[in-house]
Amino acid sequence: MAEKIPVTVLTGYLGAGKTTLLNRILTEQHGRRYAVIVNEFGAIGIDNDLIVGADEEVFEMNNGCICCTVRGDLIRIIEGLMRRRGKFDAIIVETTGLADPAPVAQTFFVDQDVGERARLDAVVTVADAKWLTERLKDAPEAKNQIAFADVVLLNKADLVSPAELDAVESRIRALNPQARIHRTTKCDVPIAEVLDRNAFDLDRIMEVEPEFLEEGHHHHHDEEIDSFSFRAGEVNPDKFMPWISELTQREGPNILRCKGIVAFPKEPKRFVFQGVHMILDGDLQRDWKPEEARESRVVFIGRDLDRKAYEEGFRACAA
């Protein structure tokens, strides 16, 4: 029987840096080929377009947490990948930041076909050093992501003081004493520390979650969290940049995550921005491809967000 294909589940709360890590994995010269499964929370997917260098092998699942409505999709995609076994060496599943990784991991033990052909190599959690302490108070998913991790990247270490970093690491250790922790900036960790770890320990997970292997096991989302997204054509940078900057400064505490790919008139490159609370980062990235529609897409995820006001503000930036 062919050796089981290793699967790495990449998780972490909104904005922690999962896509940064994924891009590092896909662009480094390691001689291995990866199939990537991306799951997003919201109707307009953009994470697929934020991933570089993996055009043929990115499989996207929208509209729902990977562990609820789309677990069937996950199983189908993995089974489909097995039929193309020779084209890649391993699979990476990037979950939405709102996913509890337990049911994702559970898939490899509960579904017989998947379990016979794929093995869960490790759950890798990217944690935001600046915001993790807050998220552990109000987001059960963030706590589960740490508790289930085999490897934790304590990312954005440059944004906090050494004392704060020590305090956050202590919180992680309290939740998960066994996890391997790496302090990183922009997920700068040797790839060998996150892939091919053979680190998933079912016995440890059964201690964390005794009902792990029960088919009926389910979890709960924070019902207050909402996600919405808007599309438009080209936008005027002299309107858009002040608007998004002012919006994140004013509404930052409620905006867990914002991200977008934006088209500016006469600009050959796509403007990509990502934000977590009041911290906003953006720059011009690759050229628009000839076959791509020059379309602007923005996504907001948070609590108590005024969808109508956000949409009106975005539409007012039209070129």
VOPAGU-2260 file (C-alpha; in pm, 1 decimal, decimal comma):
REM VOPAGU-2260
SITE   aa  ch    i         X         Y         Z
SITE  MET   A    0       0,0       0,0       0,0
SITE  ALA   A    1     132,3     344,3     -90,7
SITE  GLU   A    2     265,6     554,8     193,7
SITE  LYS   A    3       3,9     790,3     334,7
SITE  ILE   A    4      30,9    1149,1     216,3
SITE  PRO   A    5     111,7    1398,1     495,3
SITE  VAL   A    6    -138,0    1677,0     563,9
SITE  THR   A    7     -53,5    1991,9     758,0
SITE  VAL   A    8    -345,9    2188,4     902,0
SITE  LEU   A    9    -255,5    2555,7     917,8
SITE  THR   A   10    -468,9    2748,4    1163,4
SITE  GLY   A   11    -466,3    3065,9    1371,2
SITE  TYR   A   12    -703,5    3349,8    1449,0
SITE  LEU   A   13    -795,1    3619,6    1197,8
SITE  GLY   A   14    -495,0    3821,1    1083,4
SITE  ALA   A   15    -227,1    3624,4    1266,1
SITE  GLY   A   16     -23,9    3561,9     951,7
SITE  LYS   A   17    -138,1    3226,6     807,5
SITE  THR   A   18    -123,6    3345,1     446,4
SITE  THR   A   19     224,1    3492,2     506,5
SITE  LEU   A   20     343,2    3152,1     625,0
SITE  LEU   A   21     173,1    2975,9     335,6
SITE  ASN   A   22     339,6    3205,7      84,1
SITE  ARG   A   23     677,9    3138,1     243,4
SITE  ILE   A   24     621,4    2764,0     214,3
SITE  LEU   A   25     516,6    2790,4    -150,2
SITE  THR   A   26     800,9    3017,7    -261,4
SITE  GLU   A   27    1100,5    2869,8     -81,7
SITE  GLN   A   28    1331,7    2638,3    -272,5
SITE  HIS   A   29    1266,9    2311,7     -90,2
SITE  GLY   A   30    1208,1    2086,5    -388,4
SITE  ARG   A   31     867,2    1967,8    -269,8
SITE  ARG   A   32     525,0    2023,9    -424,6
SITE  TYR   A   33     220,9    2108,5    -217,3
SITE  ALA   A   34    -149,1    2102,8    -288,6
SITE  VAL   A   35    -324,8    2375,8     -91,8
SITE  ILE   A   36    -682,8    2378,1      34,2
SITE  VAL   A   37    -802,7    2721,0     146,6
SITE  ASN   A   38   -1120,5    2786,5     341,6
SITE  GLU   A   39   -1270,3    3131,4     395,4
SITE  PHE   A   40   -1544,8    3281,8     607,3
SITE  GLY   A   41   -1764,7    3487,3     377,5
SITE  ALA   A   42   -1911,2    3480,1      30,6
SITE  ILE   A   43   -1633,9    3654,9    -165,3
SITE  GLY   A   44   -1310,4    3460,7    -144,5
SITE  ILE   A   45    -987,1    3653,8    -173,2
SITE  ASP   A   46    -737,6    3440,3      17,4
SITE  ASN   A   47    -696,1    3229,7    -296,7
SITE  ASP   A   48    -571,3    3542,1    -476,4
SITE  LEU   A   49    -339,6    3639,5    -191,1
SITE  ILE   A   50    -152,0    3312,1    -226,2
SITE  VAL   A   51     141,6    3332,8    -464,2
SITE  GLY   A   52     294,7    3073,1    -690,7
SITE  ALA   A   53      36,4    2797,2    -653,6
SITE  ASP   A   54    -215,6    2871,3    -926,5
SITE  GLU   A   55    -279,3    2512,7   -1035,0
SITE  GLU   A   56    -312,3    2353,3    -694,6
SITE  VAL   A   57    -522,8    2589,1    -481,6
SITE  PHE   A   58    -866,9    2456,2    -394,4
SITE  GLU   A   59   -1101,5    2707,9    -240,7
SITE  MET   A   60   -1404,2    2648,9     -21,5
SITE  ASN   A   61   -1619,3    2949,2      63,0
SITE  ASN   A   62   -1923,8    3019,3     272,2
SITE  GLY   A   63   -1872,5    2845,3     595,2
SITE  CYS   A   64   -1634,5    2718,5     851,6
SITE  ILE   A   65   -1430,9    2425,7     721,3
SITE  CYS   A   66   -1540,6    2226,1    1023,6
SITE  CYS   A   67   -1915,4    2269,4     968,6
SITE  THR   A   68   -2088,8    2308,1     634,2
SITE  VAL   A   69   -1792,5    2224,3     415,5
SITE  ARG   A   70   -1636,4    1922,5     581,1
SITE  GLY   A   71   -1792,0    1717,4     301,4
SITE  ASP   A   72   -1611,2    1943,2      53,5
SITE  LEU   A   73   -1284,7    1885,3     238,0
SITE  ILE   A   74   -1329,6    1508,7     213,9
SITE  ARG   A   75   -1422,1    1527,7    -155,8
SITE  ILE   A   76   -1125,3    1750,7    -240,6
SITE  ILE   A   77    -880,4    1525,4     -57,4
SITE  GLU   A   78   -1026,0    1217,4    -228,7
SITE  GLY   A   79    -994,2    1397,0    -564,0
SITE  LEU   A   80    -633,9    1486,6    -486,8
SITE  MET   A   81    -553,3    1123,2    -414,9
SITE  ARG   A   82    -637,2    1040,0    -775,8
SITE  ARG   A   83    -361,0    1283,4    -881,4
SITE  ARG   A   84    -118,7    1151,8    -626,4
SITE  GLY   A   85     193,7    1185,0    -838,7
SITE  LYS   A   86     158,1    1562,9    -882,7
SITE  PHE   A   87     235,7    1668,8    -526,7
SITE  ASP   A   88     417,2    1550,7    -215,2
SITE  ALA   A   89     195,3    1682,1      63,7
SITE  ILE   A   90    -126,6    1873,9     135,6
SITE  ILE   A   91    -169,5    2195,4     333,0
SITE  VAL   A   92    -515,2    2289,8     462,4
SITE  GLU   A   93    -542,2    2657,0     557,2
SITE  THR   A   94    -852,6    2706,9     770,0
SITE  THR   A   95   -1046,2    3027,2     817,4
SITE  GLY   A   96    -939,1    3221,3    1126,0
SITE  LEU   A   97   -1276,3    3141,2    1281,7
SITE  ALA   A   98   -1230,5    2764,5    1261,9
SITE  ASP   A   99   -1192,5    2532,0    1554,1
SITE  PRO   A  100    -923,4    2292,6    1424,6
SITE  ALA   A  101   -1061,3    1992,9    1615,1
SITE  PRO   A  102   -1323,2    1885,4    1358,7
SITE  VAL   A  103   -1074,6    1943,8    1075,4
SITE  ALA   A  104    -825,2    1712,3    1241,2
SITE  GLN   A  105   -1108,0    1474,5    1325,6
SITE  THR   A  106   -1178,6    1423,6     954,3
SITE  PHE   A  107    -857,0    1222,5     917,3
SITE  PHE   A  108    -970,7     975,1    1180,0
SITE  VAL   A  109   -1347,1     960,9    1128,3
SITE  ASP   A  110   -1358,3     933,1     747,3
SITE  GLN   A  111   -1225,0     590,6     654,8
SITE  ASP   A  112   -1127,8     667,6     292,8
SITE  VAL   A  113    -933,4     978,9     391,2
SITE  GLY   A  114    -774,7     804,5     688,8
SITE  GLU   A  115    -648,1     518,4     473,5
SITE  ARG   A  116    -471,0     748,4     228,2
SITE  ALA   A  117    -373,1    1059,6     421,6
SITE  ARG   A  118    -222,0    1117,1     763,3
SITE  LEU   A  119    -240,7    1427,9     976,0
SITE  ASP   A  120     121,8    1539,6    1006,1
SITE  ALA   A  121      73,5    1839,3    1237,3
SITE  VAL   A  122    -157,0    2121,8    1337,7
SITE  VAL   A  123      41,5    2444,5    1301,4
SITE  THR   A  124    -109,3    2750,8    1470,2
SITE  VAL   A  125       0,8    3105,3    1391,2
SITE  ALA   A  126     -64,5    3332,1    1692,4
SITE  ASP   A  127     -59,7    3713,4    1688,8
SITE  ALA   A  128     173,4    3823,2    1970,1
SITE  LYS   A  129       3,4    4162,5    1994,7
SITE  TRP   A  130    -359,5    4045,6    2011,0
SITE  LEU   A  131    -359,4    3684,2    2131,8
SITE  THR   A  132    -414,0    3770,3    2499,0
SITE  GLU   A  133    -729,5    3966,9    2407,6
SITE  ARG   A  134    -857,0    3692,9    2177,5
SITE  LEU   A  135    -812,3    3427,0    2443,7
SITE  LYS   A  136   -1061,0    3625,6    2654,6
SITE  ASP   A  137   -1335,3    3664,0    2394,5
SITE  ALA   A  138   -1284,3    3402,2    2121,7
SITE  PRO   A  139   -1313,4    3033,2    2208,7
SITE  GLU   A  140   -1177,5    2942,3    1864,7
SITE  ALA   A  141    -847,1    3115,8    1944,8
SITE  LYS   A  142    -815,6    2906,1    2261,4
SITE  ASN   A  143    -890,6    2583,4    2072,2
SITE  GLN   A  144    -637,4    2671,6    1803,2
SITE  ILE   A  145    -364,9    2699,8    2068,1
SITE  ALA   A  146    -477,1    2390,8    2261,2
SITE  PHE   A  147    -473,3    2174,2    1949,0
SITE  ALA   A  148    -142,4    2296,5    1807,9
SITE  ASP   A  149     160,0    2075,7    1766,4
SITE  VAL   A  150     361,6    2379,8    1657,8
SITE  VAL   A  151     286,5    2744,9    1747,0
SITE  LEU   A  152     438,4    3039,9    1562,9
SITE  LEU   A  153     421,4    3333,0    1805,0
SITE  ASN   A  154     417,9    3580,6    1518,6
SITE  LYS   A  155     453,0    3960,7    1499,3
SITE  ALA   A  156     702,8    3938,8    1782,4
SITE  ASP   A  157     846,4    4272,1    1667,5
SITE  LEU   A  158     524,5    4451,9    1766,7
SITE  VAL   A  159     550,8    4384,3    2140,0
SITE  SER   A  160     811,2    4427,2    2413,2
SITE  PRO   A  161    1021,4    4131,4    2535,3
SITE  ALA   A  162     821,6    4128,7    2861,4
SITE  GLU   A  163     490,8    4117,2    2670,5
SITE  LEU   A  164     627,2    3838,1    2451,7
SITE  ASP   A  165     723,4    3635,6    2758,9
SITE  ALA   A  166     375,6    3689,5    2905,6
SITE  VAL   A  167     200,8    3574,5    2587,0
SITE  GLU   A  168     423,4    3269,2    2563,2
SITE  SER   A  169     333,7    3182,0    2923,5
SITE  ARG   A  170     -35,5    3194,3    2830,8
SITE  ILE   A  171      30,4    2957,3    2540,0
SITE  ARG   A  172     228,3    2721,4    2765,4
SITE  ALA   A  173     -54,8    2717,5    3019,4
SITE  LEU   A  174    -297,7    2605,6    2746,8
SITE  ASN   A  175     -62,0    2368,9    2570,2
SITE  PRO   A  176     259,8    2267,0    2750,2
SITE  GLN   A  177     365,7    2024,7    2474,0
SITE  ALA   A  178     353,4    2252,8    2170,3
SITE  ARG   A  179     676,8    2361,8    2006,1
SITE  ILE   A  180     681,0    2745,1    2012,4
SITE  HIS   A  181     877,1    2963,8    1769,5
SITE  ARG   A  182     890,2    3341,6    1809,1
SITE  THR   A  183     868,3    3491,0    1461,1
SITE  THR   A  184     837,8    3810,7    1260,7
SITE  LYS   A  185     653,3    3763,3     931,5
SITE  CYS   A  186     656,8    3388,1    1003,2
SITE  ASP   A  187    1034,0    3367,4     949,9
SITE  VAL   A  188    1080,6    3011,4    1066,4
SITE  PRO   A  189    1272,9    2730,4     892,0
SITE  ILE   A  190    1019,4    2537,4     685,4
SITE  ALA   A  191    1141,7    2211,4     839,8
SITE  GLU   A  192    1002,8    2336,0    1172,9
SITE  VAL   A  193     643,8    2339,2    1041,5
SITE  LEU   A  194     629,2    2067,8     772,5
SITE  ASP   A  195     704,0    1695,7     788,3
SITE  ARG   A  196     702,2    1709,3    1166,9
SITE  ASN   A  197     512,2    1382,7    1215,8
SITE  ALA   A  198     400,0    1558,6    1529,7
SITE  PHE   A  199      27,8    1498,5    1561,8
SITE  ASP   A  200     -31,4    1311,0    1886,1
SITE  LEU   A  201    -379,0    1158,5    1908,1
SITE  ASP   A  202    -334,1    1059,3    2272,3
SITE  ARG   A  203    -263,1    1421,3    2370,8
SITE  ILE   A  204    -564,5    1545,1    2176,0
SITE  MET   A  205    -788,0    1290,5    2349,8
SITE  GLU   A  206    -677,5    1444,1    2679,8
SITE  VAL   A  207    -770,7    1793,4    2556,1
SITE  GLU   A  208   -1097,3    1680,8    2398,4
SITE  PRO   A  209   -1216,2    1334,7    2509,2
SITE  GLU   A  210   -1503,3    1336,7    2255,3
SITE  PHE   A  211   -1262,6    1399,5    1965,9
SITE  LEU   A  212   -1339,4    1077,3    1776,2
SITE  GLU   A  213   -1716,1    1086,8    1824,5
SITE  GLU   A  214   -1895,6    1153,0    1496,6
SITE  GLY   A  215   -2152,2    1377,6    1663,3
SITE  HIS   A  216   -1889,8    1608,0    1811,2
SITE  HIS   A  217   -1956,0    1968,2    1718,2
SITE  HIS   A  218   -1862,3    2315,3    1828,7
SITE  HIS   A  219   -2007,1    2663,6    1853,5
SITE  HIS   A  220   -1913,1    2983,4    1680,1
SITE  ASP   A  221   -1923,6    3327,8    1831,9
SITE  GLU   A  222   -2261,3    3430,2    1694,5
SITE  GLU   A  223   -2177,5    3799,5    1724,2
SITE  ILE   A  224   -1908,3    3781,5    1459,0
SITE  ASP   A  225   -2024,1    3894,8    1116,9
SITE  SER   A  226   -1853,7    3891,5     779,9
SITE  PHE   A  227   -1936,7    4090,8     471,0
SITE  SER   A  228   -1763,6    4175,7     148,9
SITE  PHE   A  229   -1807,6    4416,9    -139,8
SITE  ARG   A  230   -1700,9    4428,9    -502,6
SITE  ALA   A  231   -1650,4    4730,0    -725,4
SITE  GLY   A  232   -1449,6    4828,1   -1030,5
SITE  GLU   A  233   -1150,5    5057,4   -1002,8
SITE  VAL   A  234   -1129,7    5289,6    -703,5
SITE  ASN   A  235    -965,1    5629,1    -664,5
SITE  PRO   A  236    -657,6    5594,9    -440,3
SITE  ASP   A  237    -696,0    5955,1    -318,6
SITE  LYS   A  238   -1037,8    5857,4    -180,8
SITE  PHE   A  239    -978,1    5495,6     -86,9
SITE  MET   A  240    -658,4    5533,7     115,0
SITE  PRO   A  241    -793,5    5803,0     354,3
SITE  TRP   A  242   -1121,8    5614,4     386,6
SITE  ILE   A  243    -973,2    5276,1     481,8
SITE  SER   A  244    -717,9    5441,5     711,2
SITE  GLU   A  245    -976,2    5651,3     894,7
SITE  LEU   A  246   -1221,1    5360,2     913,8
SITE  THR   A  247    -971,8    5124,6    1077,2
SITE  GLN   A  248    -858,9    5391,0    1324,1
SITE  ARG   A  249   -1218,0    5470,6    1425,1
SITE  GLU   A  250   -1370,8    5120,4    1414,2
SITE  GLY   A  251   -1054,3    4924,3    1487,2
SITE  PRO   A  252   -1160,7    4768,1    1818,5
SITE  ASN   A  253   -1455,0    4601,4    1641,6
SITE  ILE   A  254   -1274,7    4506,5    1319,2
SITE  LEU   A  255   -1113,8    4170,8    1382,9
SITE  ARG   A  256    -990,8    4150,0    1026,3
SITE  CYS   A  257   -1007,1    4338,6     698,9
SITE  LYS   A  258    -839,9    4256,6     370,9
SITE  GLY   A  259    -874,6    4337,8       7,9
SITE  ILE   A  260    -736,7    4345,7    -344,0
SITE  VAL   A  261    -791,0    4684,2    -504,9
SITE  ALA   A  262    -759,6    4816,2    -860,7
SITE  PHE   A  263    -635,2    5174,3    -906,6
SITE  PRO   A  264    -675,9    5348,4   -1245,5
SITE  LYS   A  265    -364,7    5337,5   -1469,1
SITE  GLU   A  266    -181,9    5127,6   -1207,3
SITE  PRO   A  267     -55,5    4796,8   -1355,9
SITE  LYS   A  268     -14,8    4634,5   -1012,8
SITE  ARG   A  269    -278,2    4515,4    -765,7
SITE  PHE   A  270    -293,3    4697,4    -433,8
SITE  VAL   A  271    -330,3    4442,3    -152,5
SITE  PHE   A  272    -412,2    4543,4     203,4
SITE  GLN   A  273    -464,3    4349,3     526,0
SITE  GLY   A  274    -566,1    4479,7     865,5
SITE  VAL   A  275    -613,3    4359,7    1222,0
SITE  HIS   A  276    -794,3    4606,8    1445,9
SITE  MET   A  277    -616,8    4942,4    1402,5
SITE  ILE   A  278    -306,8    4797,1    1236,1
SITE  LEU   A  279    -325,3    4831,1     858,6
SITE  ASP   A  280     -67,2    4720,7     605,5
SITE  GLY   A  281     -78,0    4740,0     228,2
SITE  ASP   A  282     135,7    4764,9     -81,5
SITE  LEU   A  283     139,5    4713,4    -455,9
SITE  GLN   A  284     197,7    4349,7    -543,1
SITE  ARG   A  285     202,1    4155,5    -868,6
SITE  ASP   A  286      72,0    4289,3   -1199,2
SITE  TRP   A  287    -289,0    4236,2   -1297,6
SITE  LYS   A  288    -295,4    3946,2   -1541,8
SITE  PRO   A  289    -435,7    4019,7   -1890,6
SITE  GLU   A  290    -729,1    3783,1   -1835,0
SITE  GLU   A  291    -814,3    3922,2   -1488,5
SITE  ALA   A  292   -1100,5    4164,3   -1438,4
SITE  ARG   A  293    -966,1    4482,5   -1275,7
SITE  GLU   A  294   -1204,8    4443,1    -986,3
SITE  SER   A  295   -1174,0    4569,1    -629,6
SITE  ARG   A  296   -1280,7    4333,0    -349,9
SITE  VAL   A  297   -1281,3    4408,6      19,8
SITE  VAL   A  298   -1373,7    4188,2     316,4
SITE  PHE   A  299   -1452,6    4289,4     675,9
SITE  ILE   A  300   -1493,0    4051,2     969,9
SITE  GLY   A  301   -1582,9    4177,6    1314,9
SITE  ARG   A  302   -1844,3    4264,3    1573,4
SITE  ASP   A  303   -2115,0    4533,1    1561,8
SITE  LEU   A  304   -2010,6    4651,8    1216,4
SITE  ASP   A  305   -2247,7    4881,8    1025,5
SITE  ARG   A  306   -2261,7    4703,1     691,4
SITE  LYS   A  307   -2457,1    4980,5     518,4
SITE  ALA   A  308   -2212,7    5251,6     626,0
SITE  TYR   A  309   -1913,0    5042,1     518,6
SITE  GLU   A  310   -2066,4    4974,4     180,0
SITE  GLU   A  311   -2156,9    5339,2     122,6
SITE  GLY   A  312   -1805,4    5445,2     219,8
SITE  PHE   A  313   -1647,9    5192,6     -14,9
SITE  ARG   A  314   -1877,6    5282,7    -306,4
SITE  ALA   A  315   -1793,3    5650,5    -257,9
SITE  CYS   A  316   -1429,6    5566,4    -341,0
SITE  ALA   A  317   -1517,0    5461,8    -697,2
SITE  ALA   A  318   -1290,1    5604,5    -964,6
